[in-house]
Amino acid sequence: MKLTKFFALALAALAFVGCTDKPEDEQHKPTGEAVLTANNSSIEVNTPIEFTVTATDGTDLTAEAIIFDKSHDYVEVPNPFTPTMDGEYVFYAVIDNIITPTIKVDVVPTIPALPEDSEPENTQFNHRILLVDHTGNTCGYCPQMMKALKSVAETGDYHSKYYEAMAHTYSNGDPAYSGAASVVSNHHGVSSYPTLTYNFYHTTQSSYNDAHIMSQIDALWKAEGADAGIAAAASLASTSVIVNTEVKAAVANEYRITAWLLEDGIYAKQTNGTEEWMNTHDNAIRQRVTSEEISGIDLGALEVGQTKSTALTLKIIGNKWVRENLKVMVIVSAKNSKGKFDVANVAICPIDDTVTYDYK
């Protein structure tokens, strides 16, 4: 057994040399004398993977085999092995001078559990509209919109009538810029800055008047309640945020759902900023659910009181994104009289937390 261990470690050490994109290096290709299998090709994080090594003549070599994780620096792993991070894992086994072909196991993040619905028969939801400020830290006029929005948020109960996202698309040199924000600005046809958009199809360009903004909110906000409610749970994985969502209809209609990843606390000196708070940017759009439609994924027709749950993934692609400052904006849209899907309600879900239906 000591000799077996010696050969296994020697072969493993050689495998560290000259790593390439190929399954094995040129000197240590699979010998074809044994195969490695796993009990599942796709599992959730923190679920054990059990390996079996079988010789071509059917002999079970599992007890003698040493398993290596090629996708993580060729480290030796136990059998069974429990991955703690999501991603694609590549394994192979060594038995004496035998090397098996590699196998792949996809480890997916655990989908977070939705919060319990405390009032399953209730369909009276508070309504929030979506505001998007299309802006940039080098935009000279944008501080005027920032001031106006701050004034609106501090006036009466207006802060409870909407949720706000910031699309930093004036310049791709802005630390808060993202490709996802660019998609949102392009959808609205933004060509001048600042521009404030309401839901998916209403726009105000270069108006810094807080009274005008409040009148636009009043025109869209539904005091009687939203057409649908949102419950959600969000969890942080190694390279993504997993969002479990549920929509409950208050009005029978066709619905869609999407989610945006927002980041708070991005420091960038604001051109023409007159106060220090203007240099710290919150609610910046970092990512969106991939879909050709701005409204996201089709949920189909829902009757009053009917629910539909959907799991969504938001990829983390920026190495400068501060994970502790991320949160998820969930947007449900409904088909309007023109056949377009416009925003029906919005919710914010913190990472590693849940948000329940916001009943009236």
C-alpha positions as CSV (number, residue, x, y, z in Angstrom):
1,M,0.0,0.0,0.0
2,K,2.9,2.4,0.7
3,L,4.2,1.7,-2.8
4,T,0.7,2.5,-4.2
5,K,0.6,5.7,-2.3
6,F,4.1,6.6,-3.5
7,F,3.1,6.2,-7.2
8,A,-0.2,8.0,-6.7
9,L,1.5,11.0,-5.1
10,A,4.2,11.0,-7.7
11,L,1.7,11.0,-10.6
12,A,-0.3,13.7,-8.8
13,A,2.8,15.8,-8.4
14,L,3.6,15.5,-12.1
15,A,0.0,16.5,-12.9
16,F,0.7,19.9,-11.3
17,V,3.4,20.6,-14.0
18,G,2.5,22.2,-17.3
19,C,-1.3,22.6,-16.6
20,T,-3.2,23.2,-19.8
21,D,-6.8,23.4,-20.9
22,K,-6.6,19.7,-21.9
23,P,-8.1,17.0,-19.6
24,E,-4.6,15.6,-18.9
25,D,-1.1,16.7,-19.8
26,E,0.7,15.0,-22.7
27,Q,2.8,12.8,-20.4
28,H,0.0,11.5,-18.2
29,K,-3.0,10.8,-20.3
30,P,-5.6,8.3,-19.1
31,T,-4.3,4.8,-19.4
32,G,-7.6,3.4,-20.4
33,E,-7.5,0.7,-17.7
34,A,-10.0,2.2,-15.3
35,V,-12.9,4.7,-15.2
36,L,-14.1,7.1,-12.5
37,T,-17.8,7.7,-11.9
38,A,-19.7,9.9,-9.5
39,N,-23.1,9.2,-8.0
40,N,-24.5,12.3,-9.7
41,S,-23.4,14.7,-12.5
42,S,-25.2,17.7,-10.9
43,I,-25.7,18.4,-7.2
44,E,-26.4,21.3,-4.9
45,V,-23.6,22.8,-2.8
46,N,-22.9,21.0,0.5
47,T,-24.1,17.7,-1.0
48,P,-21.6,14.8,-0.8
49,I,-20.2,13.4,-4.1
50,E,-19.5,9.6,-3.9
51,F,-16.9,8.3,-6.3
52,T,-16.4,4.8,-7.7
53,V,-13.4,3.6,-9.7
54,T,-13.8,0.4,-11.8
55,A,-11.2,-1.4,-13.8
56,T,-12.0,-2.4,-17.4
57,D,-12.4,-6.0,-16.3
58,G,-15.1,-4.9,-13.7
59,T,-12.9,-5.0,-10.6
60,D,-13.8,-2.4,-8.0
61,L,-10.7,-0.2,-7.3
62,T,-12.4,2.5,-5.3
63,A,-10.7,1.6,-2.0
64,E,-7.2,1.9,-3.6
65,A,-7.9,5.1,-5.6
66,I,-6.8,8.6,-4.8
67,I,-9.2,11.3,-6.2
68,F,-7.9,14.7,-7.4
69,D,-9.9,17.9,-8.2
70,K,-8.3,19.2,-11.3
71,S,-10.4,22.3,-11.4
72,H,-9.0,23.5,-8.1
73,D,-5.2,23.2,-8.4
74,Y,-5.2,19.4,-8.6
75,V,-5.9,19.0,-4.8
76,E,-6.5,15.6,-3.4
77,V,-10.0,15.2,-2.1
78,P,-11.7,12.6,0.1
79,N,-14.2,10.1,-1.0
80,P,-17.0,11.1,-0.5
81,F,-16.2,14.8,-1.1
82,T,-18.6,17.6,-0.1
83,P,-18.1,20.8,-2.2
84,T,-18.8,24.1,-0.4
85,M,-18.8,26.3,-3.5
86,D,-20.8,26.2,-6.7
87,G,-19.2,25.7,-10.1
88,E,-17.9,23.1,-12.5
89,Y,-15.7,20.5,-10.9
90,V,-13.3,18.2,-12.8
91,F,-12.1,15.0,-11.1
92,Y,-9.8,12.1,-12.0
93,A,-8.4,9.1,-10.0
94,V,-5.0,7.6,-9.7
95,I,-4.4,3.9,-8.8
96,D,-0.7,2.9,-8.8
97,N,0.3,3.8,-12.4
98,I,-3.2,4.0,-13.7
99,I,-4.9,7.4,-14.4
100,T,-8.6,7.5,-15.2
101,P,-10.2,9.9,-17.6
102,T,-11.7,13.0,-16.1
103,I,-15.3,13.5,-15.2
104,K,-17.3,16.7,-14.6
105,V,-19.7,17.4,-11.8
106,D,-21.8,20.6,-11.8
107,V,-22.3,22.0,-8.3
108,V,-25.2,24.4,-8.3
109,P,-26.0,26.9,-5.5
110,T,-28.8,25.9,-3.1
111,I,-32.0,27.7,-4.0
112,P,-33.1,29.7,-0.9
113,A,-36.4,28.9,0.6
114,L,-39.3,31.4,0.2
115,P,-40.7,33.0,3.3
116,E,-44.0,31.6,4.5
117,D,-47.1,33.5,3.3
118,S,-48.8,34.7,6.5
119,E,-52.0,35.6,4.6
120,P,-52.5,33.1,1.7
121,E,-56.0,34.4,0.9
122,N,-55.0,38.1,0.9
123,T,-54.4,39.8,-2.5
124,Q,-54.3,43.4,-1.3
125,F,-50.7,44.6,-1.9
126,N,-49.0,47.9,-1.4
127,H,-47.9,49.3,-4.7
128,R,-44.5,50.6,-5.7
129,I,-43.5,52.0,-9.1
130,L,-40.0,51.8,-10.6
131,L,-37.8,54.9,-10.9
132,V,-34.5,54.7,-12.8
133,D,-32.1,57.7,-12.8
134,H,-29.9,57.5,-15.9
135,T,-26.8,59.4,-14.7
136,G,-23.0,59.4,-14.4
137,N,-20.4,60.7,-12.0
138,T,-18.8,62.9,-14.7
139,C,-22.2,64.3,-15.8
140,G,-22.2,68.0,-14.9
141,Y,-26.0,68.4,-14.7
142,C,-26.7,65.1,-12.8
143,P,-26.3,66.6,-9.3
144,Q,-29.5,68.6,-10.0
145,M,-31.5,65.4,-10.5
146,M,-29.8,63.9,-7.4
147,K,-31.0,66.9,-5.3
148,A,-34.5,66.6,-6.7
149,L,-34.8,62.9,-6.0
150,K,-33.5,63.5,-2.4
151,S,-36.2,66.1,-1.9
152,V,-38.9,63.8,-3.2
153,A,-37.7,61.0,-0.9
154,E,-37.9,63.3,2.1
155,T,-41.4,64.6,1.2
156,G,-44.3,63.1,3.1
157,D,-44.8,59.4,2.3
158,Y,-43.4,59.5,-1.3
159,H,-40.5,57.2,-0.3
160,S,-43.1,54.4,0.1
161,K,-44.5,54.8,-3.4
162,Y,-41.4,53.7,-5.4
163,Y,-38.1,52.0,-5.5
164,E,-35.2,53.6,-7.3
165,A,-32.3,52.2,-9.3
166,M,-29.4,54.2,-10.8
167,A,-28.2,53.5,-14.4
168,H,-24.7,55.0,-14.5
169,T,-24.4,55.1,-18.3
170,Y,-23.1,58.6,-19.0
171,S,-19.6,57.2,-19.3
172,N,-18.2,53.7,-19.2
173,G,-15.4,55.0,-17.1
174,D,-17.8,55.5,-14.2
175,P,-17.0,53.0,-11.4
176,A,-20.7,52.4,-11.2
177,Y,-21.1,51.7,-14.9
178,S,-22.3,48.2,-16.0
179,G,-23.4,46.5,-19.2
180,A,-26.7,45.7,-17.5
181,A,-27.3,49.4,-16.8
182,S,-26.5,50.1,-20.5
183,V,-29.2,47.7,-21.6
184,V,-31.7,49.5,-19.4
185,S,-30.7,53.0,-20.7
186,N,-30.9,51.7,-24.3
187,H,-34.4,50.3,-23.7
188,H,-35.5,53.8,-22.8
189,G,-33.6,55.4,-25.6
190,V,-31.7,57.7,-23.3
191,S,-29.6,60.3,-25.2
192,S,-29.3,63.1,-22.7
193,Y,-28.4,63.2,-19.1
194,P,-29.8,63.2,-16.6
195,T,-33.0,61.3,-17.6
196,L,-35.5,59.9,-15.1
197,T,-37.7,57.0,-16.3
198,Y,-40.8,55.7,-14.6
199,N,-41.6,52.0,-14.9
200,F,-40.7,50.7,-18.4
201,Y,-42.4,53.2,-20.7
202,H,-42.5,56.7,-19.1
203,T,-39.6,59.2,-19.4
204,T,-38.7,62.7,-18.1
205,Q,-35.7,64.2,-19.6
206,S,-33.6,67.0,-18.0
207,S,-36.4,68.0,-15.5
208,Y,-34.9,68.7,-12.0
209,N,-38.2,69.9,-10.6
210,D,-39.2,67.8,-7.5
211,A,-42.8,68.8,-7.9
212,H,-42.9,67.5,-11.4
213,I,-41.4,64.2,-10.3
214,M,-44.0,63.9,-7.6
215,S,-46.8,64.6,-10.0
216,Q,-45.5,61.8,-12.3
217,I,-45.3,59.4,-9.4
218,D,-48.9,60.3,-8.4
219,A,-50.1,59.6,-11.9
220,L,-48.7,56.1,-11.9
221,W,-49.0,55.0,-8.2
222,K,-52.1,53.0,-7.3
223,A,-53.5,53.9,-3.9
224,E,-56.0,51.0,-4.2
225,G,-53.1,48.5,-4.4
226,A,-50.8,46.7,-6.9
227,D,-52.0,44.2,-9.5
228,A,-49.6,41.6,-8.0
229,G,-47.4,41.0,-5.0
230,I,-43.9,39.8,-4.7
231,A,-42.2,37.5,-2.2
232,A,-38.5,36.6,-2.6
233,A,-35.4,35.1,-1.0
234,A,-31.8,35.7,-2.1
235,S,-28.5,34.0,-1.3
236,L,-24.9,34.7,-2.3
237,A,-23.0,31.9,-4.1
238,S,-19.3,32.0,-5.2
239,T,-20.0,33.7,-8.6
240,S,-23.7,34.6,-8.5
241,V,-26.7,35.6,-6.5
242,I,-29.5,33.1,-6.5
243,V,-33.0,34.6,-6.2
244,N,-36.1,32.6,-5.5
245,T,-39.3,34.6,-6.3
246,E,-43.0,34.1,-6.0
247,V,-45.7,36.3,-7.6
248,K,-49.3,36.4,-6.4
249,A,-51.9,37.9,-8.7
250,A,-54.4,40.4,-7.4
251,V,-55.7,40.9,-10.9
252,A,-56.1,38.2,-13.5
253,N,-53.6,38.9,-16.3
254,E,-50.4,37.8,-18.0
255,Y,-47.2,38.5,-16.0
256,R,-43.5,38.5,-16.3
257,I,-40.7,38.8,-13.8
258,T,-37.1,40.0,-13.7
259,A,-34.4,40.9,-11.2
260,W,-31.7,43.4,-11.1
261,L,-28.6,43.3,-8.9
262,L,-27.9,46.7,-7.2
263,E,-24.9,47.9,-5.3
264,D,-24.7,50.6,-2.7
265,G,-21.8,52.6,-1.4
266,I,-19.8,53.1,-4.6
267,Y,-17.4,56.0,-4.2
268,A,-16.8,58.2,-7.2
269,K,-16.2,61.9,-7.2
270,Q,-19.3,63.6,-8.7
271,T,-18.7,66.4,-11.2
272,N,-20.3,69.6,-9.9
273,G,-21.3,67.9,-6.7
274,T,-22.0,70.4,-4.1
275,E,-22.3,68.1,-1.1
276,E,-20.2,65.2,0.1
277,W,-23.1,62.7,-0.1
278,M,-23.2,63.1,-3.8
279,N,-19.8,61.3,-4.1
280,T,-21.3,58.0,-2.7
281,H,-23.6,56.3,-5.2
282,D,-26.3,53.8,-4.1
283,N,-28.7,51.6,-6.0
284,A,-26.3,51.2,-9.0
285,I,-27.5,48.6,-11.5
286,R,-24.8,45.9,-11.7
287,Q,-26.6,43.0,-13.3
288,R,-29.9,41.9,-14.7
289,V,-31.5,38.6,-15.5
290,T,-30.5,37.7,-19.0
291,S,-33.5,38.1,-21.3
292,E,-34.2,39.9,-24.6
293,E,-37.2,41.5,-22.9
294,I,-36.6,44.2,-20.4
295,S,-39.6,42.7,-18.5
296,G,-37.8,39.4,-18.1
297,I,-39.2,35.9,-18.0
298,D,-42.8,35.0,-19.0
299,L,-44.9,33.7,-16.1
300,G,-48.0,33.1,-18.2
301,A,-51.5,33.9,-17.2
302,L,-52.4,34.0,-13.5
303,E,-55.9,34.1,-12.0
304,V,-56.7,36.1,-8.9
305,G,-54.9,34.6,-5.9
306,Q,-52.8,32.3,-8.1
307,T,-49.1,32.2,-7.4
308,K,-46.1,31.3,-9.6
309,S,-42.5,30.8,-8.3
310,T,-39.4,31.1,-10.3
311,A,-35.7,30.9,-9.5
312,L,-33.4,33.4,-11.1
313,T,-29.6,33.7,-11.3
314,L,-27.6,37.0,-11.3
315,K,-24.0,36.5,-12.3
316,I,-21.3,38.4,-10.4
317,I,-18.8,39.5,-13.1
318,G,-17.1,42.5,-11.6
319,N,-14.1,41.8,-9.4
320,K,-14.6,45.3,-7.8
321,W,-18.2,44.7,-6.8
322,V,-18.5,44.8,-3.0
323,R,-20.6,41.7,-2.2
324,E,-21.6,43.1,1.2
325,N,-23.2,46.0,-0.5
326,L,-25.3,44.1,-3.0
327,K,-29.1,43.7,-2.9
328,V,-31.7,42.4,-5.4
329,M,-34.5,44.4,-7.0
330,V,-37.4,42.1,-8.1
331,I,-39.7,43.6,-10.7
332,V,-43.0,42.0,-11.8
333,S,-44.7,43.3,-14.9
334,A,-48.2,42.9,-16.3
335,K,-49.6,43.1,-19.8
336,N,-51.3,46.5,-20.5
337,S,-54.0,47.5,-23.0
338,K,-51.3,48.1,-25.6
339,G,-50.0,44.6,-25.3
340,K,-46.8,45.7,-23.6
341,F,-45.6,44.4,-20.2
342,D,-45.1,47.3,-17.9
343,V,-44.1,47.3,-14.2
344,A,-46.9,46.1,-11.8
345,N,-44.9,46.1,-8.6
346,V,-41.3,46.2,-7.3
347,A,-39.6,44.7,-4.2
348,I,-36.1,44.9,-2.7
349,C,-34.6,41.7,-1.2
350,P,-31.4,41.9,0.8
351,I,-28.7,39.2,0.2
352,D,-29.0,36.1,2.4
353,D,-32.4,37.3,3.5
354,T,-36.1,37.2,2.4
355,V,-38.9,39.7,1.7
356,T,-42.5,38.8,2.3
357,Y,-45.6,39.9,0.5
358,D,-46.2,43.6,1.3
359,Y,-49.9,43.5,2.3
360,K,-51.9,46.7,2.7
